[in-house]
Amino acid sequence: MYSRLPFDRPQTIRSLGTRLFSRIKDDDARSLILSFLAEPGDL
């Protein structure tokens, strides 16, 4: 599964968006992801 969804790649994080929260329950980690998603960026 990890080879299909490389979470160390910004493109993966941006494409999944808040759907990552189905697996990430830690509020600090969620906050960090939301901050990352709020930044402008290229896919």
C-alpha positions in Angstrom: 0.0 0.0 0.0 2.7 2.5 0.8 4.3 2.2 -2.6 0.9 3.2 -4.0 0.5 6.1 -1.7 3.9 7.6 -0.9 3.0 10.0 1.9 6.4 11.6 1.8 5.5 13.2 -1.5 3.7 16.6 -1.4 1.6 15.6 -4.5 0.1 12.7 -2.6 -0.8 14.8 0.4 -2.4 17.5 -1.8 -4.4 15.0 -3.9 -5.7 13.2 -0.8 -6.4 16.4 1.2 -8.5 15.8 4.3 -9.2 12.2 3.3 -5.9 11.6 5.1 -7.8 12.2 8.3 -9.5 8.8 8.1 -6.1 7.4 9.1 -4.6 10.3 11.0 -6.2 10.9 14.4 -3.6 13.1 16.1 -4.8 16.7 16.3 -1.3 18.1 16.0 -0.7 16.1 12.8 -4.1 17.2 11.4 -3.3 20.8 12.1 0.1 20.5 10.3 -1.6 18.9 7.3 -4.3 21.6 7.2 -1.5 24.3 7.3 0.3 22.5 4.4 -2.9 22.3 2.4 -3.7 26.0 2.9 -0.4 27.0 1.3 -0.4 27.6 -2.4 1.5 24.8 -4.3 1.8 22.9 -7.5 0.7 19.3 -8.0 
